[in-house]
Amino acid sequence: MSADHGFLMRQIATGDQAAFAALYQALEGPTLRFIRSKMNDPHEANDILHEVFMEVWRSAGKFEGRSMVRTWVFGIAYRKTVDAFRKRGKVETRDELPEQIDPADAADMTLNARQEAVHLKSCLNGLSEEQRLAISLAYFEDMTYDEIAEVAGVPAGTVKSRVFHAKKLLAACMRSRIERAAT
């Protein structure tokens, strides 16, 4: 599949609109899912997706093939998303998860898959942007640490460290939320 993407990139660099449409069709879903995992506004996520693929169209000739096309596109998506947060003044990092009070009556809550997903999303939102990126690419996009390192522009060892610490924070957060829900 990635070999096909490489071929499409070479064709896009020559101005081939059909190749661009094929690449867009192949990567639109995962790229939009990745952007939406960062954004609360689906309209803004779609705008960023458009910007990402406009950048792919403009920069296809600069793609050197040193990474998978998907990794390169996700790198563009990550940078565009960070730019959107910066424009709004919403870039923040946290080393610790904030204590969050669940507004629902914890005594009446039952732990089912839906609630666990809500808990996990809340815990994920408490991670730093860097940790959240590493976790979402590793577990939701099935990328290797080397691929994540390329997207984030950091060494693979940094990605490993971020994933390690994020998993510890997530486990603690989930335990805490489950204990509060059980009482």
MDTraj code that builds the backbone (N, CA, C; nanometers):
import mdtraj as md
import numpy as np

residues = "MET SER ALA ASP HIS GLY PHE LEU MET ARG GLN ILE ALA THR GLY ASP GLN ALA ALA PHE ALA ALA LEU TYR GLN ALA LEU GLU GLY PRO THR LEU ARG PHE ILE ARG SER LYS MET ASN ASP PRO HIS GLU ALA ASN ASP ILE LEU HIS GLU VAL PHE MET GLU VAL TRP ARG SER ALA GLY LYS PHE GLU GLY ARG SER MET VAL ARG THR TRP VAL PHE GLY ILE ALA TYR ARG LYS THR VAL ASP ALA PHE ARG LYS ARG GLY LYS VAL GLU THR ARG ASP GLU LEU PRO GLU GLN ILE ASP PRO ALA ASP ALA ALA ASP MET THR LEU ASN ALA ARG GLN GLU ALA VAL HIS LEU LYS SER CYS LEU ASN GLY LEU SER GLU GLU GLN ARG LEU ALA ILE SER LEU ALA TYR PHE GLU ASP MET THR TYR ASP GLU ILE ALA GLU VAL ALA GLY VAL PRO ALA GLY THR VAL LYS SER ARG VAL PHE HIS ALA LYS LYS LEU LEU ALA ALA CYS MET ARG SER ARG ILE GLU ARG ALA ALA THR".split()
xyz = np.array([
    [0.0816, -0.1190, 0.0000],
    [0.0000, 0.0000, 0.0000],
    [0.0859, 0.1252, 0.0000],
    [0.1903, 0.1313, 0.0843],
    [0.2745, 0.2503, 0.0902],
    [0.3515, 0.2696, -0.0392],
    [0.3846, 0.1593, -0.1091],
    [0.4516, 0.1722, -0.2387],
    [0.3575, 0.2430, -0.3356],
    [0.2274, 0.2100, -0.3321],
    [0.1295, 0.2778, -0.4154],
    [0.1220, 0.4252, -0.3798],
    [0.1286, 0.4571, -0.2520],
    [0.1244, 0.5960, -0.2091],
    [0.2459, 0.6714, -0.2609],
    [0.3617, 0.6063, -0.2598],
    [0.4824, 0.6690, -0.3135],
    [0.4675, 0.6999, -0.4615],
    [0.4102, 0.6071, -0.5355],
    [0.3841, 0.6287, -0.6773],
    [0.2887, 0.7472, -0.6954],
    [0.1831, 0.7507, -0.6135],
    [0.0873, 0.8612, -0.6216],
    [0.1556, 0.9949, -0.5937],
    [0.2438, 0.9969, -0.4959],
    [0.3146, 1.1218, -0.4647],
    [0.3982, 1.1686, -0.5836],
    [0.4654, 1.0763, -0.6496],
    [0.5450, 1.1139, -0.7671],
    [0.4541, 1.1693, -0.8766],
    [0.3374, 1.1095, -0.8922],
    [0.2421, 1.1570, -0.9926],
    [0.1851, 1.2929, -0.9545],
    [0.1560, 1.3113, -0.8273],
    [0.1034, 1.4397, -0.7798],
    [0.2058, 1.5499, -0.8054],
    [0.3320, 1.5203, -0.7852],
    [0.4386, 1.6183, -0.8080],
    [0.4403, 1.6676, -0.9527],
    [0.3878, 1.5856, -1.0451],
    [0.3813, 1.6272, -1.1855],
    [0.2493, 1.6969, -1.2170],
    [0.1628, 1.7140, -1.1163],
    [0.0351, 1.7815, -1.1372],
    [-0.0795, 1.6890, -1.1704],
    [-0.0645, 1.5603, -1.1456],
    [-0.1675, 1.4611, -1.1768],
    [-0.2818, 1.4693, -1.0746],
    [-0.3946, 1.5254, -1.1182],
    [-0.5088, 1.5435, -1.0283],
    [-0.5750, 1.4108, -0.9921],
    [-0.5724, 1.3152, -1.0827],
    [-0.6317, 1.1841, -1.0528],
    [-0.5524, 1.1139, -0.9426],
    [-0.4199, 1.1278, -0.9454],
    [-0.3362, 1.0693, -0.8402],
    [-0.3651, 1.1376, -0.7072],
    [-0.3828, 1.2693, -0.7116],
    [-0.4159, 1.3436, -0.5890],
    [-0.5491, 1.2950, -0.5326],
    [-0.6482, 1.2769, -0.6205],
    [-0.7796, 1.2295, -0.5758],
    [-0.7680, 1.0902, -0.5138],
    [-0.6849, 1.0048, -0.5721],
    [-0.6669, 0.8689, -0.5187],
    [-0.5995, 0.8726, -0.3817],
    [-0.4973, 0.9577, -0.3676],
    [-0.4297, 0.9688, -0.2372],
    [-0.5249, 1.0266, -0.1336],
    [-0.6008, 1.1266, -0.1730],
    [-0.6980, 1.1873, -0.0822],
    [-0.7980, 1.0826, -0.0342],
    [-0.8496, 1.0043, -0.1277],
    [-0.9467, 0.9012, -0.0917],
    [-0.8862, 0.7990, 0.0049],
    [-0.7597, 0.7653, -0.0156],
    [-0.6942, 0.6651, 0.0697],
    [-0.6637, 0.7179, 0.2091],
    [-0.6282, 0.8456, 0.2204],
    [-0.5795, 0.8978, 0.3489],
    [-0.6740, 0.9961, 0.4175],
    [-0.7821, 1.0338, 0.3526],
    [-0.8739, 1.1303, 0.4120],
    [-0.9284, 1.0824, 0.5468],
    [-0.9799, 0.9601, 0.5518],
    [-1.0414, 0.9083, 0.6745],
    [-0.9461, 0.9049, 0.7928],
    [-0.8306, 0.8379, 0.7794],
    [-0.7399, 0.8333, 0.8937],
    [-0.6852, 0.9706, 0.9326],
    [-0.6632, 1.0577, 0.8329],
    [-0.6098, 1.1905, 0.8635],
    [-0.7144, 1.2733, 0.9369],
    [-0.8385, 1.2690, 0.8911],
    [-0.9449, 1.3433, 0.9584],
    [-0.9670, 1.2899, 1.0993],
    [-0.9652, 1.1586, 1.1162],
    [-0.9813, 1.0997, 1.2500],
    [-0.8710, 1.1492, 1.3430],
    [-0.7481, 1.1542, 1.2910],
    [-0.6352, 1.2032, 1.3697],
    [-0.6561, 1.3492, 1.4096],
    [-0.6959, 1.4329, 1.3157],
    [-0.7176, 1.5755, 1.3449],
    [-0.8322, 1.5920, 1.4437],
    [-0.9412, 1.5195, 1.4227],
    [-1.0572, 1.5308, 1.5130],
    [-1.0240, 1.4861, 1.6537],
    [-0.9271, 1.3957, 1.6677],
    [-0.8889, 1.3521, 1.8023],
    [-0.8239, 1.4663, 1.8799],
    [-0.7815, 1.5690, 1.8105],
    [-0.7174, 1.6837, 1.8744],
    [-0.8118, 1.8031, 1.8896],
    [-0.9113, 1.8120, 1.8022],
    [-0.9973, 1.9292, 1.7951],
    [-1.1350, 1.8994, 1.8535],
    [-1.1952, 1.9993, 1.9161],
    [-1.3320, 1.9840, 1.9650],
    [-1.4334, 2.0269, 1.8600],
    [-1.3878, 2.0946, 1.7564],
    [-1.4760, 2.1506, 1.6555],
    [-1.4625, 2.0727, 1.5248],
    [-1.5653, 1.9950, 1.4869],
    [-1.5541, 1.9160, 1.3641],
    [-1.5386, 2.0026, 1.2396],
    [-1.5963, 2.1232, 1.2402],
    [-1.5815, 2.2123, 1.1248],
    [-1.4372, 2.2585, 1.1105],
    [-1.3759, 2.2922, 1.2228],
    [-1.2359, 2.3325, 1.2194],
    [-1.1471, 2.2151, 1.1782],
    [-1.1804, 2.0961, 1.2236],
    [-1.1044, 1.9769, 1.1844],
    [-1.1104, 1.9577, 1.0332],
    [-1.2285, 1.9785, 0.9754],
    [-1.2422, 1.9660, 0.8305],
    [-1.1627, 2.0745, 0.7578],
    [-1.1605, 2.1958, 0.8145],
    [-1.0801, 2.3029, 0.7553],
    [-0.9318, 2.2664, 0.7563],
    [-0.8875, 2.2103, 0.8674],
    [-0.7469, 2.1699, 0.8781],
    [-0.7172, 2.0581, 0.7791],
    [-0.8096, 1.9632, 0.7663],
    [-0.7913, 1.8563, 0.6681],
    [-0.7709, 1.9151, 0.5288],
    [-0.8516, 2.0143, 0.4944],
    [-0.8384, 2.0798, 0.3644],
    [-0.6996, 2.1434, 0.3507],
    [-0.6552, 2.2125, 0.4553],
    [-0.5221, 2.2741, 0.4537],
    [-0.4125, 2.1688, 0.4369],
    [-0.4286, 2.0557, 0.5037],
    [-0.3293, 1.9481, 0.4954],
    [-0.3152, 1.9012, 0.3511],
    [-0.4270, 1.8742, 0.2872],
    [-0.4177, 1.8213, 0.1515],
    [-0.3793, 1.9282, 0.0491],
    [-0.4071, 2.0538, 0.0791],
    [-0.3551, 2.1601, -0.0077],
    [-0.2022, 2.1648, 0.0037],
    [-0.1528, 2.1448, 0.1251],
    [-0.0075, 2.1396, 0.1458],
    [0.0531, 2.0175, 0.0758],
    [-0.0159, 1.9056, 0.0797],
    [0.0312, 1.7855, 0.0084],
    [0.0417, 1.8175, -0.1408],
    [-0.0594, 1.8822, -0.1957],
    [-0.0597, 1.9164, -0.3377],
    [0.0580, 2.0093, -0.3711],
    [0.0771, 2.1121, -0.2875],
    [0.1842, 2.2097, -0.3125],
    [0.3229, 2.1508, -0.2909],
    [0.3369, 2.0597, -0.1966],
    [0.4690, 2.0118, -0.1556],
    [0.5031, 1.8719, -0.2041],
    [0.4219, 1.8134, -0.2873],
    [0.4454, 1.6754, -0.3320],
    [0.5854, 1.6588, -0.3910],
    [0.6337, 1.7590, -0.4618],
    [0.7665, 1.7508, -0.5213],
    [0.8787, 1.7498, -0.4193],
    [0.8499, 1.7940, -0.2973],
    [0.9500, 1.7968, -0.1908],
    [0.9563, 1.6647, -0.1138],
    [0.8570, 1.5783, -0.1357],
    [0.8561, 1.4496, -0.0662],
    [0.9721, 1.3657, -0.1185],
    [1.0613, 1.3274, -0.0287],
    [1.1833, 1.2569, -0.0683],
    [1.1742, 1.1061, -0.0535],
    [1.0661, 1.0565, 0.0027],
    [1.0506, 0.9127, 0.0166],
    [1.1285, 0.8524, 0.1321],
    [1.1785, 0.9364, 0.2228],
    [1.2530, 0.8834, 0.3379],
    [1.1596, 0.8284, 0.4447],
    [1.0312, 0.8529, 0.4297],
    [0.9317, 0.8006, 0.5235],
    [0.8136, 0.7497, 0.4417],
    [0.7208, 0.6865, 0.5110],
    [0.5974, 0.6465, 0.4453],
    [0.5165, 0.7729, 0.4164],
    [0.4399, 0.7714, 0.3101],
    [0.3579, 0.8870, 0.2739],
    [0.2618, 0.9195, 0.3875],
    [0.2007, 0.8178, 0.4458],
    [0.1053, 0.8397, 0.5557],
    [0.1720, 0.9138, 0.6711],
    [0.2941, 0.8769, 0.7036],
    [0.3673, 0.9435, 0.8108],
    [0.3915, 1.0890, 0.7755],
    [0.4289, 1.1144, 0.6523],
    [0.4540, 1.2509, 0.6055],
    [0.3262, 1.3346, 0.6136],
    [0.2134, 1.2779, 0.5711],
    [0.0852, 1.3493, 0.5747],
    [0.0428, 1.3751, 0.7190],
    [0.0617, 1.2773, 0.8069],
    [0.0271, 1.2970, 0.9481],
    [0.1149, 1.4048, 1.0106],
    [0.2399, 1.4133, 0.9684],
    [0.3276, 1.5201, 1.0166],
    [0.2734, 1.6566, 0.9781],
    [0.2271, 1.6687, 0.8549],
    [0.1659, 1.7948, 0.8105],
    [0.0410, 1.8225, 0.8934],
    [-0.0413, 1.7201, 0.9143],
    [-0.1646, 1.7364, 0.9927],
    [-0.1334, 1.7800, 1.1355],
    [-0.0318, 1.7217, 1.1941],
    [0.0060, 1.7583, 1.3306],
    [0.0482, 1.9050, 1.3359],
    [0.1330, 1.9471, 1.2427],
    [0.1799, 2.0866, 1.2429],
    [0.0649, 2.1846, 1.2188],
    [-0.0259, 2.1507, 1.1299],
    [-0.1411, 2.2381, 1.1020],
    [-0.2326, 2.2474, 1.2238],
    [-0.2491, 2.1368, 1.2946],
    [-0.3323, 2.1375, 1.4153],
    [-0.2686, 2.2222, 1.5247],
    [-0.1390, 2.2069, 1.5444],
    [-0.0677, 2.2882, 1.6440],
    [-0.0773, 2.4355, 1.6056],
    [-0.0629, 2.4665, 1.4770],
    [-0.0762, 2.6056, 1.4310],
    [-0.2142, 2.6612, 1.4639],
    [-0.3182, 2.5804, 1.4459],
    [-0.4544, 2.6252, 1.4769],
    [-0.4680, 2.6555, 1.6255],
    [-0.4104, 2.5716, 1.7104],
    [-0.4149, 2.5973, 1.8545],
    [-0.3370, 2.7227, 1.8899],
    [-0.2230, 2.7414, 1.8278],
    [-0.1428, 2.8611, 1.8560],
    [-0.2177, 2.9877, 1.8174],
    [-0.2854, 2.9840, 1.7033],
    [-0.3625, 3.1006, 1.6588],
    [-0.4701, 3.1368, 1.7595],
    [-0.5254, 3.0353, 1.8230],
    [-0.6296, 3.0585, 1.9234],
    [-0.5727, 3.0743, 2.0630],
    [-0.4401, 3.0586, 2.0758],
    [-0.3779, 3.0709, 2.2073],
    [-0.4105, 2.9562, 2.2991],
    [-0.4260, 2.8352, 2.2440],
    [-0.4679, 2.7213, 2.3246],
    [-0.3625, 2.6131, 2.3342],
    [-0.2371, 2.6438, 2.3153],
    [-0.1346, 2.5415, 2.3311],
    [-0.0964, 2.5379, 2.4784],
    [-0.1153, 2.4240, 2.5388],
    [-0.0804, 2.4081, 2.6789],
    [-0.0267, 2.2689, 2.7001],
    [0.0611, 2.2579, 2.7961],
    [0.1125, 2.1267, 2.8311],
    [0.0995, 2.1102, 2.9812],
    [0.0743, 1.9868, 3.0202],
    [0.0605, 1.9559, 3.1622],
    [0.1437, 1.8337, 3.1922],
    [0.2155, 1.8392, 3.3036],
    [0.2937, 1.7242, 3.3439],
    [0.2124, 1.6307, 3.4322],
    [0.1081, 1.6839, 3.4932],
    [0.0250, 1.6030, 3.5803],
    [-0.1187, 1.6155, 3.5343],
    [-0.1964, 1.5120, 3.5583],
    [-0.3372, 1.5173, 3.5246],
    [-0.4113, 1.5969, 3.6303],
    [-0.4978, 1.6876, 3.5867],
    [-0.5731, 1.7638, 3.6856],
    [-0.6785, 1.6758, 3.7514],
    [-0.7102, 1.7080, 3.8733],
    [-0.8180, 1.6373, 3.9420],
    [-0.9481, 1.6831, 3.8780],
    [-1.0249, 1.5887, 3.8290],
    [-1.1499, 1.6232, 3.7630],
    [-1.2649, 1.5605, 3.8399],
    [-1.3613, 1.6432, 3.8718],
    [-1.4783, 1.5949, 3.9428],
    [-1.5827, 1.5578, 3.8376],
    [-1.6297, 1.4351, 3.8440],
    [-1.7302, 1.3880, 3.7505],
    [-1.8653, 1.4418, 3.7955],
    [-1.9357, 1.5165, 3.7099],
    [-2.0618, 1.5752, 3.7525],
    [-2.1730, 1.4718, 3.7728],
    [-2.1577, 1.3572, 3.7145],
    [-2.2599, 1.2535, 3.7320],
    [-2.2511, 1.1971, 3.8728],
    [-2.3600, 1.1512, 3.9227],
    [-2.3625, 1.0893, 4.0548],
    [-2.2871, 0.9578, 4.0470],
    [-2.1698, 0.9549, 4.1081],
    [-2.0827, 0.8378, 4.0965],
    [-2.1485, 0.7120, 4.1527],
    [-2.2336, 0.7263, 4.2542],
    [-2.2977, 0.6082, 4.3140],
    [-2.3914, 0.5397, 4.2154],
    [-2.4520, 0.6161, 4.1246],
    [-2.5473, 0.5594, 4.0292],
    [-2.4804, 0.5093, 3.9009],
    [-2.3525, 0.5367, 3.8866],
    [-2.2851, 0.4983, 3.7614],
    [-2.2516, 0.3498, 3.7606],
    [-2.2688, 0.2898, 3.6494],
    [-2.2205, 0.1528, 3.6292],
    [-2.1130, 0.1578, 3.5236],
    [-2.0111, 0.0735, 3.5420],
    [-1.9002, 0.0754, 3.4486],
    [-1.9297, -0.0167, 3.3315],
    [-1.9628, 0.0425, 3.2202],
    [-1.9790, -0.0339, 3.0970],
    [-1.8804, 0.0222, 2.9945],
    [-1.8814, -0.0332, 2.8785],
    [-1.7827, 0.0060, 2.7779],
    [-1.7943, 0.1544, 2.7421],
    [-1.9132, 0.2063, 2.7342],
    [-1.9329, 0.3469, 2.6995],
    [-1.8729, 0.4380, 2.8060],
    [-1.8980, 0.4073, 2.9307],
    [-1.8451, 0.4897, 3.0385],
    [-1.6930, 0.4814, 3.0440],
    [-1.6397, 0.3632, 3.0217],
    [-1.4948, 0.3502, 3.0207],
    [-1.4337, 0.4334, 2.9084],
    [-1.5021, 0.4377, 2.7952],
    [-1.4533, 0.5199, 2.6838],
    [-1.4562, 0.6672, 2.7214],
    [-1.5607, 0.7088, 2.7908],
    [-1.5697, 0.8475, 2.8366],
    [-1.4574, 0.8759, 2.9363],
    [-1.4347, 0.7823, 3.0278],
    [-1.3271, 0.7980, 3.1258],
    [-1.1922, 0.8083, 3.0549],
    [-1.1699, 0.7197, 2.9601],
    [-1.0424, 0.7208, 2.8888],
    [-1.0226, 0.8517, 2.8142],
    [-1.1274, 0.9002, 2.7485],
    [-1.1164, 1.0274, 2.6754],
    [-1.0833, 1.1403, 2.7717],
    [-1.1464, 1.1414, 2.8851],
    [-1.1180, 1.2438, 2.9848],
    [-0.9733, 1.2348, 3.0311],
    [-0.9274, 1.1134, 3.0556],
    [-0.7885, 1.0946, 3.0982],
    [-0.6910, 1.1347, 2.9868],
    [-0.7237, 1.0994, 2.8644],
    [-0.6384, 1.1389, 2.7512],
    [-0.6293, 1.2907, 2.7401],
    [-0.7418, 1.3584, 2.7631],
    [-0.7423, 1.5048, 2.7551],
    [-0.6556, 1.5686, 2.8633],
    [-0.6262, 1.4941, 2.9690],
    [-0.5420, 1.5455, 3.0758],
    [-0.3932, 1.5334, 3.0485],
    [-0.3573, 1.4591, 2.9430],
    [-0.2153, 1.4441, 2.9088],
    [-0.1645, 1.5692, 2.8381],
    [-0.0339, 1.5846, 2.8361],
    [0.0240, 1.6932, 2.7573],
    [-0.0033, 1.6648, 2.6102],
    [0.0026, 1.7654, 2.5274],
    [-0.0201, 1.7480, 2.3839],
    [0.0786, 1.6464, 2.3262],
    [0.2028, 1.6523, 2.3703],
    [0.3052, 1.5607, 2.3188],
    [0.2745, 1.4166, 2.3554],
    [0.2306, 1.3943, 2.4792],
    [0.1957, 1.2593, 2.5228],
    [0.0717, 1.2085, 2.4497],
    [-0.0281, 1.2960, 2.4355],
    [-0.1515, 1.2587, 2.3667],
    [-0.1224, 1.2212, 2.2208],
    [-0.0353, 1.2974, 2.1565],
    [0.0022, 1.2666, 2.0190],
    [0.0672, 1.1289, 2.0103],
    [0.1635, 1.1037, 2.0984],
    [0.2352, 0.9754, 2.0963],
    [0.1391, 0.8588, 2.1192],
    [0.0502, 0.8721, 2.2162],
    [-0.0458, 0.7654, 2.2462],
    [-0.1429, 0.7457, 2.1303],
    [-0.1979, 0.8540, 2.0771],
    [-0.2976, 0.8378, 1.9709],
    [-0.2362, 0.7786, 1.8442],
    [-0.1141, 0.8183, 1.8106],
    [-0.0512, 0.7617, 1.6912],
    [-0.0114, 0.6162, 1.7137],
    [0.0351, 0.5846, 1.8333],
    [0.0780, 0.4476, 1.8613],
    [-0.0406, 0.3518, 1.8688],
    [-0.1457, 0.3909, 1.9379],
    [-0.2535, 0.2974, 1.9649],
    [-0.3747, 0.3116, 1.8746],
    [-0.4002, 0.4315, 1.8234],
    [-0.5175, 0.4486, 1.7382],
    [-0.4809, 0.4473, 1.5903],
    [-0.3580, 0.4827, 1.5574],
    [-0.3141, 0.4829, 1.4173],
    [-0.2118, 0.3737, 1.3897],
    [-0.1742, 0.2981, 1.4921],
    [-0.0851, 0.1833, 1.4787],
    [0.0494, 0.2193, 1.4145],
    [0.1042, 0.3339, 1.4536],
    [0.2343, 0.3756, 1.4014],
    [0.3456, 0.3261, 1.4931],
    [0.4615, 0.3036, 1.4346],
    [0.5791, 0.2647, 1.5125],
    [0.6371, 0.3881, 1.5810],
    [0.7250, 0.3655, 1.6778],
    [0.7893, 0.4785, 1.7452],
    [0.8705, 0.5615, 1.6469],
    [0.9347, 0.4979, 1.5513],
    [1.0112, 0.5721, 1.4510],
    [0.9202, 0.6607, 1.3667],
    [0.8037, 0.6090, 1.3287],
    [0.7090, 0.6894, 1.2511],
    [0.6560, 0.8063, 1.3338],
    [0.6244, 0.7802, 1.4592],
    [0.5755, 0.8859, 1.5473],
    [0.6832, 0.9923, 1.5654],
    [0.8075, 0.9473, 1.5802],
    [0.9190, 1.0413, 1.5961],
    [0.9277, 1.1330, 1.4753],
    [0.9065, 1.0785, 1.3585],
    [0.9117, 1.1610, 1.2383],
    [0.7970, 1.2618, 1.2345],
    [0.6773, 1.2171, 1.2699],
    [0.5615, 1.3077, 1.2716],
    [0.5851, 1.4208, 1.3714],
    [0.6326, 1.3862, 1.4904],
    [0.6500, 1.4851, 1.5979],
    [0.7795, 1.5635, 1.5869],
    [0.8740, 1.5154, 1.5069],
    [1.0007, 1.5854, 1.4924],
    [1.0908, 1.5719, 1.6140],
    [1.0858, 1.4546, 1.6776],
    [1.1687, 1.4284, 1.7958],
    [1.2341, 1.2913, 1.7793],
    [1.3371, 1.2604, 1.8594],
    [1.3983, 1.1276, 1.8518],
    [1.3025, 1.0171, 1.8983],
    [1.3236, 0.8958, 1.8478],
    [1.2390, 0.7822, 1.8848],
    [1.2443, 0.7554, 2.0357],
    [1.3590, 0.7780, 2.0971],
    [1.3706, 0.7593, 2.2418],
    [1.2779, 0.8530, 2.3184],
    [1.2609, 0.9737, 2.2681],
    [1.1688, 1.0692, 2.3308],
    [1.0261, 1.0178, 2.3197],
    [0.9920, 0.9613, 2.2048],
    [0.8578, 0.9047, 2.1860],
    [0.8364, 0.7911, 2.2844],
    [0.9342, 0.7020, 2.2992],
    [0.9222, 0.5902, 2.3928],
    [0.8984, 0.6415, 2.5341],
    [0.9724, 0.7446, 2.5720],
    [0.9573, 0.8027, 2.7048],
    [0.8182, 0.8631, 2.7223],
    [0.7717, 0.9345, 2.6207],
    [0.6384, 0.9962, 2.6289],
    [0.5300, 0.8903, 2.6417],
    [0.5410, 0.7834, 2.5651],
    [0.4416, 0.6762, 2.5721],
    [0.4464, 0.6094, 2.7094],
    [0.5663, 0.5823, 2.7592],
    [0.5821, 0.5186, 2.8898],
    [0.5152, 0.6024, 2.9995],
    [0.5490, 0.7313, 3.0035],
    [0.4936, 0.8185, 3.1080],
    [0.3433, 0.8408, 3.0885],
    [0.2998, 0.8514, 2.9641],
    [0.1570, 0.8696, 2.9372],
    [0.0774, 0.7479, 2.9834],
    [0.1295, 0.6274, 2.9595],
    [0.0602, 0.5066, 3.0026],
    [0.0485, 0.5024, 3.1549],
    [0.1540, 0.5446, 3.2241],
    [0.1477, 0.5477, 3.3710],
    [0.0414, 0.6473, 3.4176],
    [0.0394, 0.7654, 3.3571],
    [-0.0602, 0.8654, 3.3944],
    [-0.2013, 0.8184, 3.3616],
    [-0.2177, 0.7561, 3.2462],
    [-0.3500, 0.7057, 3.2081],
    [-0.3983, 0.5976, 3.3037],
    [-0.3087, 0.5075, 3.3414],
    [-0.3466, 0.4005, 3.4345],
    [-0.3902, 0.4588, 3.5684],
    [-0.3146, 0.5557, 3.6180],
    [-0.3500, 0.6188, 3.7456],
    [-0.4823, 0.6940, 3.7351],
    [-0.4994, 0.7643, 3.6273],
    [-0.6233, 0.8397, 3.6067],
    [-0.7425, 0.7455, 3.5975],
    [-0.7292, 0.6385, 3.5198],
    [-0.8393, 0.5431, 3.5056],
    [-0.8722, 0.4770, 3.6388],
    [-0.7688, 0.4387, 3.7147],
    [-0.7928, 0.3790, 3.8468],
    [-0.8704, 0.4766, 3.9350],
    [-0.8272, 0.6003, 3.9347],
    [-0.8913, 0.7029, 4.0167],
    [-1.0374, 0.7224, 3.9751],
    [-1.0622, 0.7312, 3.8468],
    [-1.1984, 0.7541, 3.7978],
    [-1.2869, 0.6331, 3.8279],
    [-1.2324, 0.5149, 3.8128],
    [-1.3096, 0.3927, 3.8394],
    [-1.3408, 0.3828, 3.9886],
    [-1.2422, 0.4148, 4.0725],
    [-1.2653, 0.4113, 4.2172],
    [-1.3715, 0.5130, 4.2577],
    [-1.3662, 0.6322, 4.1991],
    [-1.4683, 0.7348, 4.2314],
    [-1.6055, 0.6879, 4.1840],
    [-1.6104, 0.6238, 4.0670],
    [-1.7381, 0.5773, 4.0127],
    [-1.7961, 0.4634, 4.0965],
    [-1.7089, 0.3833, 4.1579],
    [-1.7555, 0.2682, 4.2341],
    [-1.8071, 0.3079, 4.3717],
    [-1.7712, 0.4262, 4.4189],
    [-1.8136, 0.4672, 4.5530],
    [-1.9442, 0.5418, 4.5517],
])
top = md.Topology()
chain = top.add_chain()
for i, resn in enumerate(residues, 1):
    res = top.add_residue(resn, chain, resSeq=i)
    for name in ("N", "CA", "C"):
        top.add_atom(name, md.element.get_by_symbol(name[0]), res)
traj = md.Trajectory(xyz[None], top)
